[in-house]
Protein backbone atom coordinates (compact mmCIF):
# COMPACT_ATOMS: atom_id res chain seq x y z
CA UNK A 1 0.00 0.00 0.00
CA UNK A 2 1.31 3.41 -0.96
CA UNK A 3 1.42 6.11 1.70
CA UNK A 4 0.33 9.49 0.33
CA UNK A 5 1.67 12.57 2.11
CA UNK A 6 1.23 15.95 0.44
CA UNK A 7 4.42 17.89 -0.20
CA UNK A 8 2.75 21.19 -1.11
CA UNK A 9 -0.46 23.05 -0.39
CA UNK A 10 -2.14 26.20 -1.61
CA UNK A 11 -5.19 28.19 -0.60
CA UNK A 12 -8.01 29.27 -2.88
CA UNK A 13 -11.52 30.67 -2.58
CA UNK A 14 -14.50 31.41 -4.76
CA UNK A 15 -18.11 32.47 -5.10
CA UNK A 16 -20.83 31.39 -7.54
CA UNK A 17 -24.40 32.46 -8.29
CA UNK A 18 -26.97 30.39 -10.20
CA UNK A 19 -30.64 29.40 -10.08
CA UNK A 20 -29.56 25.80 -9.40
CA UNK A 21 -27.70 24.98 -6.20
CA UNK A 22 -25.25 22.53 -7.80
CA UNK A 23 -24.39 24.93 -10.59
CA UNK A 24 -23.78 27.65 -8.04
CA UNK A 25 -21.22 25.34 -6.41
CA UNK A 26 -19.66 24.60 -9.82
CA UNK A 27 -19.30 28.34 -10.49
CA UNK A 28 -17.67 28.85 -7.09
CA UNK A 29 -15.20 26.06 -7.95
CA UNK A 30 -14.49 27.82 -11.27
CA UNK A 31 -13.91 31.09 -9.46
CA UNK A 32 -11.44 29.24 -7.21
CA UNK A 33 -9.76 27.63 -10.25
CA UNK A 34 -10.27 24.00 -9.22
CA UNK A 35 -13.38 23.00 -11.17
CA UNK A 36 -11.48 20.55 -13.37
CA UNK A 37 -10.45 18.32 -10.46
CA UNK A 38 -12.16 15.42 -8.72
CA UNK A 39 -12.18 16.70 -5.17
CA UNK A 40 -11.80 14.44 -2.17
CA UNK A 41 -12.40 16.18 1.12
CA UNK A 42 -9.99 15.34 3.90
CA UNK A 43 -9.66 16.30 7.54
CA UNK A 44 -7.41 18.69 9.27
CA UNK A 45 -3.72 17.76 9.41
CA UNK A 46 -1.08 19.95 7.79
CA UNK A 47 1.80 17.52 7.05
CA UNK A 48 5.32 18.07 8.38
CA UNK A 49 7.64 19.72 5.85
CA UNK A 50 4.71 20.57 3.57
CA UNK A 51 5.45 23.70 1.55
CA UNK A 52 2.82 26.40 1.16
CA UNK A 53 2.86 27.68 -2.42
CA UNK A 54 0.98 30.41 -4.23
CA UNK A 55 -2.39 29.76 -5.83
CA UNK A 56 -0.90 30.51 -9.24
CA UNK A 57 1.87 27.95 -8.79
CA UNK A 58 -0.56 25.38 -7.41
CA UNK A 59 -3.06 25.76 -10.25
CA UNK A 60 -0.29 25.15 -12.79
CA UNK A 61 0.37 21.76 -11.16
CA UNK A 62 -3.23 20.53 -11.47
CA UNK A 63 -4.38 18.32 -14.35
CA UNK A 64 -7.98 17.90 -15.54
CA UNK A 65 -9.60 14.89 -13.90
CA UNK A 66 -6.94 14.65 -11.22
CA UNK A 67 -7.95 13.25 -7.82
CA UNK A 68 -7.28 16.25 -5.59
CA UNK A 69 -7.35 16.29 -1.81
CA UNK A 70 -8.85 19.41 -0.22
CA UNK A 71 -9.88 20.71 3.14
CA UNK A 72 -13.10 22.43 2.10
CA UNK A 73 -15.33 24.99 3.77
CA UNK A 74 -18.57 25.69 1.88
CA UNK A 75 -21.78 27.54 2.54
CA UNK A 76 -24.76 28.29 0.31
CA UNK A 77 -28.11 30.02 0.44
CA UNK A 78 -30.84 31.26 -1.85
CA UNK A 79 -31.98 33.95 0.59
CA UNK A 80 -31.52 37.45 -0.87
CA UNK A 81 -28.97 39.60 0.99
CA UNK A 82 -28.08 36.91 3.57
CA UNK A 83 -24.39 37.18 4.48
CA UNK A 84 -22.63 33.83 4.14
CA UNK A 85 -19.03 32.88 4.65
CA UNK A 86 -16.50 30.06 4.34
CA UNK A 87 -12.98 30.06 5.75
CA UNK A 88 -9.93 27.84 6.16
CA UNK A 89 -7.44 28.43 8.97
CA UNK A 90 -3.93 27.01 9.38
CA UNK A 91 -1.86 26.77 12.55
CA UNK A 92 1.65 25.50 12.05
CA UNK A 93 4.47 25.18 14.56
CA UNK A 94 7.55 27.16 13.64
CA UNK A 95 9.38 23.82 13.79
CA UNK A 96 8.56 22.52 10.30
CA UNK A 97 9.16 18.86 11.26
CA UNK A 98 5.99 18.93 13.39
CA UNK A 99 2.52 18.69 11.91
CA UNK A 100 -0.01 21.47 12.10
CA UNK A 101 -3.78 21.82 11.92
CA UNK A 102 -6.15 23.10 9.28
CA UNK A 103 -9.66 24.10 10.26
CA UNK A 104 -12.73 24.78 8.20
CA UNK A 105 -15.45 27.21 9.20
CA UNK A 106 -18.66 28.15 7.43
CA UNK A 107 -21.78 29.98 8.42
CA UNK A 108 -23.84 33.13 8.27
CA UNK A 109 -23.53 36.68 9.52
CA UNK A 110 -19.74 37.06 9.51
CA UNK A 111 -17.62 39.01 7.08
CA UNK A 112 -14.47 37.47 5.57
CA UNK A 113 -12.13 38.92 8.22
CA UNK A 114 -14.25 37.66 11.12
CA UNK A 115 -14.61 34.24 9.54
CA UNK A 116 -10.90 33.98 8.76
CA UNK A 117 -9.93 35.02 12.29
CA UNK A 118 -12.30 32.42 13.74
CA UNK A 119 -10.84 29.68 11.51
CA UNK A 120 -7.29 30.63 12.56
CA UNK A 121 -8.24 30.51 16.22
CA UNK A 122 -9.83 27.07 15.74
CA UNK A 123 -6.69 25.70 14.10
CA UNK A 124 -4.39 27.16 16.76
CA UNK A 125 -6.54 25.81 19.57
CA UNK A 126 -6.57 22.31 18.04
CA UNK A 127 -2.80 22.33 17.60
CA UNK A 128 -2.20 23.53 21.14
CA UNK A 129 -4.51 20.90 22.65
CA UNK A 130 -2.71 18.15 20.72
CA UNK A 131 0.52 19.30 22.35
CA UNK A 132 -1.11 19.44 25.79
CA UNK A 133 -1.05 23.23 25.97
CA UNK A 134 -3.89 25.45 27.15
CA UNK A 135 -4.43 28.17 24.58
CA UNK A 136 -6.66 31.18 24.91
CA UNK A 137 -6.46 32.65 21.39
CA UNK A 138 -7.24 36.15 22.67
CA UNK A 139 -4.26 36.10 25.03
CA UNK A 140 -1.78 34.00 23.03
CA UNK A 141 -1.81 36.00 19.77
CA UNK A 142 1.19 38.31 19.38
CA UNK A 143 -0.10 40.95 16.96
CA UNK A 144 3.29 42.55 16.43
CA UNK A 145 5.05 39.29 15.55
CA UNK A 146 2.01 37.73 13.81
CA UNK A 147 2.22 34.36 15.59
CA UNK A 148 0.82 32.46 18.57
CA UNK A 149 2.89 31.99 21.69
CA UNK A 150 1.72 29.07 23.77
CA UNK A 151 3.53 27.54 26.67
CA UNK A 152 7.23 27.94 27.00
CA UNK A 153 9.09 28.63 23.75
CA UNK A 154 6.30 27.19 21.58
CA UNK A 155 5.42 29.44 18.74
CA UNK A 156 2.80 29.00 16.06
CA UNK A 157 2.28 30.80 12.83
CA UNK A 158 -1.17 31.03 11.40
CA UNK A 159 -3.02 32.24 8.37
CA UNK A 160 -6.42 31.96 6.84
CA UNK A 161 -8.36 32.42 3.66
CA UNK A 162 -12.02 33.38 3.67
CA UNK A 163 -14.75 34.28 1.26
CA UNK A 164 -17.94 36.09 2.20
CA UNK A 165 -20.81 37.18 -0.01
CA UNK A 166 -24.36 38.40 0.29
CA UNK A 167 -27.09 36.24 -1.14
CA UNK A 168 -28.03 37.26 -4.67
CA UNK A 169 -30.69 39.99 -4.72
CA UNK A 170 -32.93 37.91 -7.03
CA UNK A 171 -32.84 34.78 -4.87
CA UNK A 172 -30.31 32.85 -6.97
CA UNK A 173 -28.28 30.25 -5.09
CA UNK A 174 -25.10 31.81 -3.75
CA UNK A 175 -22.20 29.52 -2.84
CA UNK A 176 -18.98 30.58 -1.12
CA UNK A 177 -16.05 28.28 -0.57
CA UNK A 178 -12.53 28.30 0.76
CA UNK A 179 -10.06 25.44 0.26
CA UNK A 180 -6.65 24.23 1.27
CA UNK A 181 -5.60 22.21 -1.78
CA UNK A 182 -3.05 19.43 -1.16
CA UNK A 183 -0.57 18.42 -3.84
CA UNK A 184 1.10 15.03 -3.86
CA UNK A 185 3.98 14.75 -6.33
C-alpha positions as CSV (number, residue, x, y, z in Angstrom):
1,X,0.0,0.0,0.0
2,X,1.3,3.4,-1.0
3,X,1.4,6.1,1.7
4,X,0.3,9.5,0.3
5,X,1.7,12.6,2.1
6,X,1.2,16.0,0.4
7,X,4.4,17.9,-0.2
8,X,2.7,21.2,-1.1
9,X,-0.5,23.0,-0.4
10,X,-2.1,26.2,-1.6
11,X,-5.2,28.2,-0.6
12,X,-8.0,29.3,-2.9
13,X,-11.5,30.7,-2.6
14,X,-14.5,31.4,-4.8
15,X,-18.1,32.5,-5.1
16,X,-20.8,31.4,-7.5
17,X,-24.4,32.5,-8.3
18,X,-27.0,30.4,-10.2
19,X,-30.6,29.4,-10.1
20,X,-29.6,25.8,-9.4
21,X,-27.7,25.0,-6.2
22,X,-25.3,22.5,-7.8
23,X,-24.4,24.9,-10.6
24,X,-23.8,27.7,-8.0
25,X,-21.2,25.3,-6.4
26,X,-19.7,24.6,-9.8
27,X,-19.3,28.3,-10.5
28,X,-17.7,28.8,-7.1
29,X,-15.2,26.1,-7.9
30,X,-14.5,27.8,-11.3
31,X,-13.9,31.1,-9.5
32,X,-11.4,29.2,-7.2
33,X,-9.8,27.6,-10.2
34,X,-10.3,24.0,-9.2
35,X,-13.4,23.0,-11.2
36,X,-11.5,20.6,-13.4
37,X,-10.4,18.3,-10.5
38,X,-12.2,15.4,-8.7
39,X,-12.2,16.7,-5.2
40,X,-11.8,14.4,-2.2
41,X,-12.4,16.2,1.1
42,X,-10.0,15.3,3.9
43,X,-9.7,16.3,7.5
44,X,-7.4,18.7,9.3
45,X,-3.7,17.8,9.4
46,X,-1.1,19.9,7.8
47,X,1.8,17.5,7.0
48,X,5.3,18.1,8.4
49,X,7.6,19.7,5.8
50,X,4.7,20.6,3.6
51,X,5.4,23.7,1.5
52,X,2.8,26.4,1.2
53,X,2.9,27.7,-2.4
54,X,1.0,30.4,-4.2
55,X,-2.4,29.8,-5.8
56,X,-0.9,30.5,-9.2
57,X,1.9,27.9,-8.8
58,X,-0.6,25.4,-7.4
59,X,-3.1,25.8,-10.2
60,X,-0.3,25.1,-12.8
61,X,0.4,21.8,-11.2
62,X,-3.2,20.5,-11.5
63,X,-4.4,18.3,-14.3
64,X,-8.0,17.9,-15.5
65,X,-9.6,14.9,-13.9
66,X,-6.9,14.6,-11.2
67,X,-8.0,13.3,-7.8
68,X,-7.3,16.3,-5.6
69,X,-7.4,16.3,-1.8
70,X,-8.9,19.4,-0.2
71,X,-9.9,20.7,3.1
72,X,-13.1,22.4,2.1
73,X,-15.3,25.0,3.8
74,X,-18.6,25.7,1.9
75,X,-21.8,27.5,2.5
76,X,-24.8,28.3,0.3
77,X,-28.1,30.0,0.4
78,X,-30.8,31.3,-1.9
79,X,-32.0,34.0,0.6
80,X,-31.5,37.5,-0.9
81,X,-29.0,39.6,1.0
82,X,-28.1,36.9,3.6
83,X,-24.4,37.2,4.5
84,X,-22.6,33.8,4.1
85,X,-19.0,32.9,4.6
86,X,-16.5,30.1,4.3
87,X,-13.0,30.1,5.7
88,X,-9.9,27.8,6.2
89,X,-7.4,28.4,9.0
90,X,-3.9,27.0,9.4
91,X,-1.9,26.8,12.5
92,X,1.7,25.5,12.1
93,X,4.5,25.2,14.6
94,X,7.6,27.2,13.6
95,X,9.4,23.8,13.8
96,X,8.6,22.5,10.3
97,X,9.2,18.9,11.3
98,X,6.0,18.9,13.4
99,X,2.5,18.7,11.9
100,X,0.0,21.5,12.1
101,X,-3.8,21.8,11.9
102,X,-6.2,23.1,9.3
103,X,-9.7,24.1,10.3
104,X,-12.7,24.8,8.2
105,X,-15.5,27.2,9.2
106,X,-18.7,28.2,7.4
107,X,-21.8,30.0,8.4
108,X,-23.8,33.1,8.3
109,X,-23.5,36.7,9.5
110,X,-19.7,37.1,9.5
111,X,-17.6,39.0,7.1
112,X,-14.5,37.5,5.6
113,X,-12.1,38.9,8.2
114,X,-14.3,37.7,11.1
115,X,-14.6,34.2,9.5
116,X,-10.9,34.0,8.8
117,X,-9.9,35.0,12.3
118,X,-12.3,32.4,13.7
119,X,-10.8,29.7,11.5
120,X,-7.3,30.6,12.6
121,X,-8.2,30.5,16.2
122,X,-9.8,27.1,15.7
123,X,-6.7,25.7,14.1
124,X,-4.4,27.2,16.8
125,X,-6.5,25.8,19.6
126,X,-6.6,22.3,18.0
127,X,-2.8,22.3,17.6
128,X,-2.2,23.5,21.1
129,X,-4.5,20.9,22.6
130,X,-2.7,18.2,20.7
131,X,0.5,19.3,22.4
132,X,-1.1,19.4,25.8
133,X,-1.1,23.2,26.0
134,X,-3.9,25.5,27.2
135,X,-4.4,28.2,24.6
136,X,-6.7,31.2,24.9
137,X,-6.5,32.6,21.4
138,X,-7.2,36.2,22.7
139,X,-4.3,36.1,25.0
140,X,-1.8,34.0,23.0
141,X,-1.8,36.0,19.8
142,X,1.2,38.3,19.4
143,X,-0.1,41.0,17.0
144,X,3.3,42.5,16.4
145,X,5.1,39.3,15.5
146,X,2.0,37.7,13.8
147,X,2.2,34.4,15.6
148,X,0.8,32.5,18.6
149,X,2.9,32.0,21.7
150,X,1.7,29.1,23.8
151,X,3.5,27.5,26.7
152,X,7.2,27.9,27.0
153,X,9.1,28.6,23.7
154,X,6.3,27.2,21.6
155,X,5.4,29.4,18.7
156,X,2.8,29.0,16.1
157,X,2.3,30.8,12.8
158,X,-1.2,31.0,11.4
159,X,-3.0,32.2,8.4
160,X,-6.4,32.0,6.8
161,X,-8.4,32.4,3.7
162,X,-12.0,33.4,3.7
163,X,-14.8,34.3,1.3
164,X,-17.9,36.1,2.2
165,X,-20.8,37.2,0.0
166,X,-24.4,38.4,0.3
167,X,-27.1,36.2,-1.1
168,X,-28.0,37.3,-4.7
169,X,-30.7,40.0,-4.7
170,X,-32.9,37.9,-7.0
171,X,-32.8,34.8,-4.9
172,X,-30.3,32.8,-7.0
173,X,-28.3,30.3,-5.1
174,X,-25.1,31.8,-3.8
175,X,-22.2,29.5,-2.8
176,X,-19.0,30.6,-1.1
177,X,-16.0,28.3,-0.6
178,X,-12.5,28.3,0.8
179,X,-10.1,25.4,0.3
180,X,-6.7,24.2,1.3
181,X,-5.6,22.2,-1.8
182,X,-3.1,19.4,-1.2
183,X,-0.6,18.4,-3.8
184,X,1.1,15.0,-3.9
185,X,4.0,14.7,-6.3
